[in-house]
Amino acid sequence: MVINWTSVDTLDSSYFPSVRFTGKLPTDGAISGDGVGTTLYTSPACMSGNYQSSFGDQRWGDYSQSSSDPATSGQFWIDNEIVPSTSDWGTMIGRIHF
């Protein structure tokens, strides 16, 4: 099992959004700890402003998934949102292995 999320801090403009993940094997115990996970990617910028004003507040988190690779045991694909520049967002795809 793998879960992924983004980590942001709207009060600290020096904390760039990052994609994080954690997971477990069927033989592992319950997931526990401080919830920090492992950082897969850190954006090079923070978005500053609402660049979709016709849609209301800037949305975040609509595009995120984790899926297992049926061809490779223990391999997972993660996609999530990133911020490549202060006025744009994008999607990254990453591969992890447990």
C-alpha distances in whole Angstrom, upper triangle without the diagonal:
4,7,10,14,17,20,23,27,29,32,32,32,32,28,27,23,20,17,14,11,8,5,5,7,8,11,10,12,11,10,14,16,18,15,17,13,14,17,16,20,22,25,28,30,30,31,34,35,35,35,34,37,38,34,35,33,30,27,23,20,20,19,15,12,9,9,8,12,13,16,14,12,9,10,9,12,12,15,17,20,23,26,28,32,33,34,31,27,25,22,20,17,16,14,12,11,9
4,7,10,14,16,20,23,26,29,28,29,28,24,23,20,17,13,11,7,6,4,7,9,11,14,12,14,12,10,13,15,16,13,14,11,11,13,13,16,19,21,25,26,26,27,30,32,31,32,31,34,35,32,32,30,27,24,20,17,18,16,12,10,6,8,8,12,14,17,15,13,10,10,8,9,9,12,13,17,19,23,25,28,29,30,27,24,22,18,16,14,13,11,9,10,9
4,7,11,13,17,20,22,25,25,26,25,22,20,17,14,11,9,6,6,6,9,12,14,17,15,15,13,11,13,14,15,11,12,9,11,12,12,15,17,19,23,24,23,24,27,29,28,28,28,31,32,28,29,26,24,20,17,13,15,13,10,8,6,9,11,14,17,20,18,17,14,13,10,10,9,11,11,14,17,20,23,26,27,27,25,21,20,16,15,14,13,13,11,13,12
4,7,10,13,17,19,22,22,22,22,18,17,13,10,7,6,4,7,9,12,15,18,20,18,18,16,13,15,15,15,11,11,9,9,10,9,11,13,15,19,20,19,20,24,25,25,25,25,28,29,26,26,23,21,18,14,11,13,11,8,7,7,10,13,16,19,21,19,19,16,14,11,10,7,8,8,11,13,16,19,22,23,24,21,18,16,13,12,12,11,12,11,13,14
4,7,10,13,16,19,18,19,19,15,14,10,8,6,5,6,9,12,16,19,21,23,21,21,18,15,16,16,14,11,10,9,10,10,10,11,12,13,17,17,16,17,20,22,21,22,22,25,26,23,23,20,17,15,11,8,11,10,7,9,10,13,16,19,22,24,23,22,19,18,14,13,10,9,7,9,11,14,17,20,20,21,19,15,15,13,12,13,13,14,14,17,17
4,7,10,12,15,15,15,16,12,10,7,5,5,6,9,12,15,19,22,25,27,24,24,21,18,18,17,15,12,11,11,11,9,10,9,9,10,14,14,13,14,17,18,18,19,20,22,24,21,21,18,15,13,9,8,11,11,9,11,13,16,19,22,25,27,25,25,22,20,17,15,11,10,7,7,8,11,14,16,17,18,16,13,13,12,11,13,13,16,16,19,20
4,7,10,13,12,13,13,9,8,6,5,6,7,10,13,16,20,24,26,28,25,25,22,18,18,16,13,11,9,10,11,9,11,10,9,10,14,13,12,13,16,18,19,20,21,23,25,23,22,18,16,14,11,10,14,14,13,15,16,20,22,25,28,30,28,28,24,23,20,18,15,14,11,10,10,12,15,17,16,18,17,14,15,15,14,16,16,18,18,21,22
4,6,9,9,9,10,7,7,5,7,9,11,14,17,20,24,27,30,32,29,28,25,22,21,19,16,14,12,14,14,12,14,12,10,10,13,11,9,10,13,15,16,18,19,21,23,21,20,16,14,13,10,11,15,15,15,17,19,23,26,28,31,33,32,31,28,26,23,21,18,16,13,11,10,11,14,15,14,16,15,13,15,15,16,18,19,21,21,24,25
4,5,6,7,9,6,8,8,10,13,14,17,20,23,27,30,33,34,31,30,27,24,22,20,17,15,14,16,17,15,17,15,13,13,14,12,10,11,12,14,16,18,20,21,24,22,20,16,15,15,13,14,18,19,18,21,23,27,29,32,35,37,35,35,31,30,27,25,21,20,17,15,14,13,16,16,15,17,17,16,18,19,19,22,22,25,25,28,28
4,6,7,10,8,9,9,13,15,17,20,23,26,30,33,36,37,34,33,30,27,26,24,20,19,17,20,20,18,20,18,15,14,15,13,9,10,10,11,13,16,17,18,21,20,17,14,12,13,12,14,18,19,19,23,25,29,32,34,37,39,38,38,34,32,29,27,24,22,18,16,15,13,17,16,13,15,16,15,18,20,21,24,24,28,28,31,32
4,6,9,9,11,12,15,18,19,23,25,29,32,36,38,39,36,35,32,29,27,24,21,20,18,21,22,20,22,20,17,16,17,14,11,12,12,13,15,18,20,21,24,23,20,16,16,17,16,18,21,23,23,26,28,32,35,37,40,42,41,40,37,35,32,30,27,25,21,19,18,16,19,18,15,18,19,19,21,23,24,27,27,30,30,33,34
4,5,6,9,11,13,17,18,22,24,28,31,35,38,39,35,35,32,28,27,24,20,20,17,20,20,18,20,18,15,14,14,12,10,12,11,14,17,19,22,22,26,25,22,19,17,18,17,19,22,23,23,26,28,31,34,36,40,41,39,39,36,34,31,29,26,24,21,19,17,15,17,16,14,17,18,18,21,22,23,26,26,29,29,32,32
4,5,7,10,13,17,19,22,25,29,32,36,39,40,37,37,34,30,29,26,23,22,19,21,21,18,20,17,14,12,12,9,7,9,9,12,15,17,20,21,24,23,21,18,16,18,16,19,22,22,23,26,28,31,34,36,39,40,39,39,36,34,31,29,25,23,20,17,15,13,15,13,11,14,15,16,18,20,21,24,25,28,28,32,33
4,6,10,12,16,18,21,24,28,31,35,38,39,36,35,33,29,28,25,22,21,18,20,19,16,18,16,12,11,10,8,8,11,11,15,18,20,23,24,27,26,25,21,19,20,18,20,23,23,23,26,27,31,33,35,39,39,38,38,35,32,30,28,25,23,20,18,15,13,14,13,12,16,17,17,19,21,21,24,24,27,27,30,31
4,7,9,12,14,18,20,24,27,31,34,35,32,32,29,26,24,22,18,17,14,16,16,13,15,13,9,9,10,9,8,11,12,16,18,20,22,24,27,25,24,20,18,18,16,17,21,21,20,23,24,28,30,32,35,36,34,35,31,29,27,25,22,20,17,15,13,12,14,14,13,16,17,16,18,19,18,21,21,24,24,27,28
4,6,10,12,16,19,23,27,30,33,34,31,32,29,26,25,23,20,18,15,16,15,12,13,10,7,6,7,6,5,9,11,14,17,18,20,22,25,24,23,19,16,16,14,15,18,18,18,20,22,25,27,29,33,34,32,32,29,27,24,22,19,17,14,12,9,8,10,11,10,13,13,12,14,15,15,18,18,21,21,25,26
4,7,10,13,17,20,24,27,30,32,29,29,27,23,23,21,18,16,13,14,13,10,11,9,6,6,8,8,7,9,12,15,16,17,18,21,24,22,21,18,14,14,11,11,15,14,14,17,18,22,24,26,30,31,29,30,27,24,21,19,16,14,11,9,7,7,10,11,11,14,13,11,12,12,12,15,15,19,19,23,24
4,6,10,13,17,21,24,27,29,26,26,24,20,20,19,16,14,11,11,10,7,7,6,4,6,9,10,10,12,16,18,19,20,21,24,26,24,24,20,17,16,12,12,15,14,13,15,15,19,21,23,27,28,26,26,23,21,18,16,13,12,9,9,7,9,11,13,14,16,15,12,12,12,11,13,12,15,16,19,20
4,7,11,14,18,21,24,26,23,24,22,18,19,18,16,13,11,10,8,6,6,5,6,8,12,13,13,15,18,20,21,21,22,25,27,24,24,21,18,16,12,11,14,12,10,11,12,15,17,19,23,24,23,23,20,17,14,13,9,9,7,8,8,11,13,16,17,18,16,13,12,10,9,10,10,12,12,16,17
4,7,11,14,18,21,22,20,20,18,15,15,14,13,10,8,6,5,4,5,7,9,12,15,16,16,18,21,24,24,25,25,28,30,27,27,24,21,19,15,13,16,14,11,12,11,15,16,19,22,24,22,21,18,16,13,13,10,10,9,11,11,14,17,19,20,22,20,17,16,14,12,12,11,12,11,14,15
4,7,11,14,17,19,16,17,15,12,13,13,13,9,8,5,5,7,7,10,12,15,19,20,20,22,25,27,27,28,28,31,32,29,29,26,23,21,17,14,16,15,11,11,9,12,14,16,19,21,19,18,14,13,11,11,9,11,10,13,14,17,20,23,24,25,23,20,18,15,13,13,11,11,9,11,12
4,7,11,14,15,12,13,12,8,10,11,11,8,8,5,6,9,10,13,16,19,22,24,23,25,28,30,30,31,31,34,35,32,32,29,27,24,20,17,19,18,14,13,11,13,14,16,19,21,18,17,13,13,11,12,11,14,14,17,18,21,23,26,27,29,27,23,22,19,17,16,13,13,10,11,10
4,7,10,12,9,11,10,7,10,12,14,11,12,9,10,13,13,16,19,22,25,27,27,28,32,33,33,34,34,36,38,34,34,32,29,26,23,19,21,19,15,13,10,12,12,14,17,19,16,14,11,11,10,12,12,15,16,19,21,24,26,29,31,32,29,26,24,21,19,17,14,13,10,10,8
4,7,8,6,8,8,7,10,13,15,13,15,12,13,16,16,20,22,26,29,31,31,32,35,37,37,37,37,40,41,38,38,35,33,30,26,23,24,22,19,16,13,14,12,15,17,19,16,13,10,12,12,15,15,18,20,23,24,28,30,33,34,36,33,30,28,24,22,20,17,15,12,11,8
4,5,5,8,10,10,13,16,19,17,18,15,16,19,19,22,25,28,32,34,34,35,39,40,40,40,40,43,44,40,41,38,36,33,29,26,27,25,21,18,15,14,12,14,16,17,14,11,8,11,12,16,17,20,22,25,27,31,33,36,37,39,36,32,30,27,24,22,19,16,13,11,7
4,6,8,10,11,15,18,21,19,21,18,19,22,22,26,29,32,35,37,37,38,41,43,42,43,42,45,45,42,42,40,38,34,31,27,28,27,23,20,17,16,14,16,16,18,16,13,11,14,15,18,19,23,24,28,30,34,36,39,40,41,39,35,33,29,27,24,22,19,17,14,11
4,7,10,12,15,18,21,20,22,19,20,23,24,27,30,33,37,38,38,40,43,45,45,45,45,48,48,45,45,43,40,37,34,30,31,30,26,23,20,19,17,19,19,21,18,15,13,16,17,21,22,25,27,31,32,36,38,41,42,44,41,37,35,32,30,27,24,22,18,16,12
4,7,8,11,14,17,16,18,16,17,21,21,25,28,31,34,36,36,37,41,42,42,43,43,45,46,43,43,40,38,35,31,28,30,28,24,22,19,19,17,20,21,22,20,16,13,16,17,20,21,24,25,29,30,34,36,39,40,41,39,35,34,30,28,26,23,21,17,15,11
4,7,9,12,15,15,17,16,18,21,23,26,28,32,35,36,36,38,40,42,42,43,43,45,46,43,42,40,38,35,31,28,30,29,25,23,20,21,20,22,24,25,23,19,17,19,19,22,22,25,26,29,31,34,36,39,40,42,39,36,35,32,30,28,25,23,20,18,14
4,6,10,13,12,15,14,17,20,22,25,27,30,33,34,33,35,38,39,39,40,40,42,43,40,39,36,35,31,28,25,27,26,23,21,18,20,19,22,24,26,24,21,18,20,19,22,21,24,24,27,29,32,34,37,38,39,37,34,32,30,28,26,24,23,20,19,15
4,7,10,9,12,10,13,16,18,21,23,26,29,30,30,31,34,36,36,37,37,39,40,37,36,33,31,29,25,22,24,24,20,18,16,18,18,21,23,25,23,20,17,18,17,19,18,21,21,24,25,28,31,34,34,36,34,30,29,26,25,23,21,20,17,17,14
4,7,7,10,10,13,17,19,22,23,26,29,30,29,31,34,35,35,37,37,39,41,37,36,33,32,29,26,23,26,25,22,21,19,21,21,25,27,29,26,24,20,21,20,22,21,23,23,25,26,29,31,34,34,36,34,31,30,28,26,25,23,23,20,19,17
4,6,8,9,12,15,18,21,21,24,27,28,27,29,32,34,34,36,36,38,40,37,36,33,31,29,25,23,26,26,22,22,20,23,23,26,29,31,28,26,22,23,22,23,21,23,22,24,25,27,30,32,32,34,33,30,30,28,26,26,23,23,20,20,18
4,6,8,11,14,17,19,19,22,25,25,24,26,28,30,31,33,34,36,38,35,33,30,28,26,23,21,24,24,21,22,21,23,25,28,30,32,29,28,24,24,22,23,21,23,21,22,23,25,28,29,29,32,30,28,28,26,25,25,23,23,21,21,20
4,6,9,11,14,16,17,20,23,23,22,24,26,28,29,30,31,33,35,32,30,27,25,23,20,18,21,21,18,18,17,20,21,24,27,29,27,25,21,21,19,20,18,19,18,19,20,22,25,27,27,29,28,25,24,23,21,21,20,20,18,19,18
4,7,8,12,13,14,17,20,20,20,22,24,27,28,29,30,32,34,31,30,27,25,23,19,17,21,20,17,18,17,20,22,24,27,29,26,25,21,21,19,19,17,18,16,18,18,20,22,24,25,27,26,23,23,21,19,20,18,19,17,18,17
4,7,9,12,13,16,20,21,21,23,26,28,29,30,30,33,35,32,31,28,25,23,19,17,20,19,16,16,14,17,18,21,24,25,23,21,18,17,15,16,14,16,15,17,17,20,22,24,25,27,25,22,22,20,18,17,15,15,13,14,14
4,6,9,11,15,17,19,20,22,25,28,29,29,30,33,35,32,32,29,26,24,20,18,21,19,16,16,14,17,18,20,23,24,21,20,16,16,14,14,13,14,14,16,16,18,20,23,24,26,24,21,20,18,16,15,13,13,11,12,12
4,6,7,11,14,16,16,19,22,25,26,26,28,30,33,30,30,27,24,22,18,16,19,17,15,15,14,17,19,20,24,25,22,22,18,17,15,14,12,13,12,13,13,15,16,19,21,23,21,18,17,15,13,13,11,12,11,14,15
4,7,10,13,16,17,19,23,25,26,26,27,30,32,29,30,27,23,21,18,16,18,16,13,14,13,15,16,17,21,22,19,20,17,14,12,11,9,10,10,12,11,14,15,18,20,22,20,17,15,13,10,10,7,9,9,12,14
4,7,9,12,13,16,19,22,23,23,24,27,29,27,28,25,21,20,16,15,17,15,13,15,15,17,19,20,24,24,22,23,20,17,15,13,11,11,10,10,8,11,11,14,17,19,16,14,12,11,8,10,8,11,12,15,17
4,6,9,10,13,16,19,21,21,23,26,28,26,26,23,20,19,15,15,18,16,15,17,17,21,22,24,27,28,26,27,24,21,19,17,14,13,11,10,8,9,10,12,14,16,15,13,12,12,10,13,12,15,15,19,21
4,6,7,10,13,16,18,17,20,22,25,23,24,21,17,17,14,14,17,15,15,18,19,22,24,25,29,29,28,29,26,23,21,18,15,14,11,9,6,5,6,8,10,13,11,10,10,11,10,13,13,17,18,22,24
4,7,10,13,16,18,18,21,23,26,25,25,22,19,19,17,18,20,19,19,21,23,25,28,28,32,32,31,32,29,26,24,22,19,17,15,13,9,7,6,7,9,12,11,11,12,13,13,16,16,20,21,25,27
4,7,9,12,15,15,18,20,23,22,22,19,16,17,15,17,19,19,19,22,24,27,29,30,34,35,33,34,32,29,26,24,20,18,15,13,9,6,6,5,6,9,9,10,12,14,14,18,19,22,24,27,29
4,6,10,12,13,16,18,21,20,19,16,13,14,13,15,17,18,18,22,24,27,30,31,35,36,35,35,33,30,27,24,21,18,15,12,9,6,8,7,5,8,9,9,12,14,15,19,20,24,25,28,30
4,6,8,9,12,14,17,16,15,13,10,11,11,14,16,16,18,21,24,27,30,32,35,37,36,37,34,31,28,25,22,19,15,12,10,6,9,7,4,6,7,8,11,14,16,20,21,25,26,30,32
4,7,9,12,13,16,16,15,12,10,13,13,17,19,20,21,25,28,31,34,36,39,40,39,40,38,35,32,29,25,22,19,15,13,10,12,9,5,7,9,11,15,18,20,23,25,29,30,34,36
4,6,9,9,13,13,12,10,8,12,13,17,18,20,22,26,29,32,35,37,40,42,41,42,39,37,33,30,27,24,20,16,15,12,14,12,8,7,10,12,16,19,21,25,27,31,32,36,38
4,6,6,10,9,8,7,5,9,11,15,16,18,21,24,28,31,34,36,39,41,40,41,39,36,33,30,26,23,19,16,15,13,15,13,10,8,10,11,15,18,21,24,27,31,32,36,38
4,6,9,9,9,9,7,10,12,16,16,17,20,24,27,30,34,35,38,40,40,41,39,36,32,29,26,22,19,15,15,12,14,12,10,7,8,10,13,16,20,23,26,30,32,36,38
4,5,6,7,7,6,9,12,15,14,16,19,23,27,29,33,34,37,39,39,40,38,35,32,29,25,22,19,16,16,14,16,15,13,10,10,11,14,17,20,23,27,30,32,36,38
4,5,5,7,8,11,14,17,17,19,22,26,30,32,36,38,41,42,43,44,42,39,35,32,29,25,22,19,19,17,19,18,15,12,13,15,18,20,24,27,30,34,36,39,41
4,6,9,10,12,15,18,17,20,23,26,30,33,36,38,40,42,43,44,42,40,36,33,30,26,23,20,21,20,22,20,18,15,15,16,19,21,25,28,31,35,37,40,42
4,7,8,9,12,15,14,17,20,23,27,30,33,35,38,40,40,41,39,37,33,30,27,23,21,18,19,18,21,20,18,15,15,15,17,19,23,26,29,32,34,37,39
4,7,8,12,15,15,18,21,24,28,31,35,37,39,42,42,42,40,38,34,31,28,25,21,19,20,19,21,20,18,16,16,16,19,21,24,27,30,33,35,38,40
4,6,10,13,13,16,19,23,26,29,33,35,38,40,40,40,38,36,32,29,26,23,19,16,17,16,19,18,16,14,14,14,17,19,22,25,28,31,32,36,37
4,7,10,11,14,16,20,23,26,30,32,35,37,37,37,35,33,29,26,23,19,16,13,14,13,16,15,13,11,11,11,13,15,19,22,24,28,29,33,34
4,7,7,10,13,16,20,23,27,29,32,34,34,34,32,30,26,23,20,17,13,11,12,13,16,16,15,13,12,10,12,14,17,19,22,25,26,30,31
4,6,8,10,14,17,20,24,26,29,31,31,31,29,26,23,20,16,13,10,8,10,11,14,15,14,14,12,9,11,11,14,16,19,22,23,26,28
4,6,6,10,13,17,20,22,25,28,27,28,25,23,19,17,13,11,8,7,10,12,15,17,17,17,14,11,11,10,13,14,16,19,20,23,24
4,6,10,13,16,20,22,25,27,27,28,26,23,19,17,14,11,9,8,12,14,17,19,19,18,15,12,11,10,13,15,17,20,21,24,26
4,7,11,13,17,19,21,24,24,25,23,20,16,13,10,7,6,6,10,13,15,18,19,18,15,11,10,8,10,11,14,16,18,21,23
4,7,10,14,16,19,21,21,22,19,17,13,11,7,5,4,7,10,14,16,19,20,20,17,13,11,9,9,10,11,14,15,18,19
4,7,10,13,16,18,18,18,16,14,10,8,6,5,7,10,13,17,19,22,24,23,20,16,14,11,11,10,11,12,13,15,17
4,7,10,13,15,15,15,12,10,7,6,5,7,9,13,15,19,21,24,26,26,23,19,17,13,12,10,10,10,10,12,13
4,7,9,12,12,12,11,9,6,5,7,9,12,16,18,22,24,27,29,29,26,22,19,15,14,11,11,10,10,11,13
4,6,9,8,8,7,6,4,6,9,12,15,19,21,25,26,30,32,32,29,25,22,18,16,13,12,10,10,10,11
4,5,6,7,8,6,5,7,10,13,17,20,22,26,27,30,33,33,30,26,23,19,17,13,12,9,10,10,12
4,6,7,9,8,9,11,14,17,20,24,26,30,30,34,37,37,33,29,26,22,20,17,16,13,14,13,14
4,7,10,8,10,12,16,18,22,25,27,31,31,35,37,37,34,31,27,23,21,17,16,13,14,12,14
4,6,6,9,11,15,18,21,25,26,30,30,34,37,37,34,30,27,23,21,17,15,11,11,9,11
4,6,9,12,15,19,22,26,27,31,32,35,38,38,35,32,28,25,22,18,16,13,11,9,9
4,7,10,13,17,20,23,25,28,29,33,35,36,33,30,27,23,20,17,14,11,8,5,5
4,7,10,14,17,20,22,25,26,30,32,33,30,26,23,20,17,13,11,7,6,4,6
4,7,10,13,17,19,22,23,27,29,30,27,23,20,16,14,11,8,6,5,6,8
4,7,10,14,16,19,20,24,26,27,23,20,17,13,10,7,6,5,6,9,11
4,7,10,12,16,17,21,23,24,20,17,14,10,8,6,5,6,8,11,13
4,7,10,13,15,18,20,20,17,13,10,7,5,4,6,9,11,14,17
4,7,10,13,16,17,17,14,10,8,6,6,7,9,12,13,17,19
4,7,10,12,14,14,11,7,6,5,6,9,11,15,17,20,22
4,6,9,11,12,9,6,5,6,7,10,12,16,17,21,23
4,6,7,8,6,4,6,8,10,13,15,19,21,25,27
4,7,8,6,6,7,9,10,14,16,19,21,25,28
4,5,5,7,9,12,14,17,19,23,25,29,31
4,6,8,11,15,16,20,22,26,27,31,33
4,7,11,14,17,20,23,27,29,32,35
4,7,11,13,17,20,23,26,30,32
4,7,10,14,16,20,22,26,29
4,7,10,13,17,20,23,26
4,7,10,14,16,20,23
4,7,10,13,17,20
4,7,10,14,17
4,7,10,13
4,7,10
4,7
4
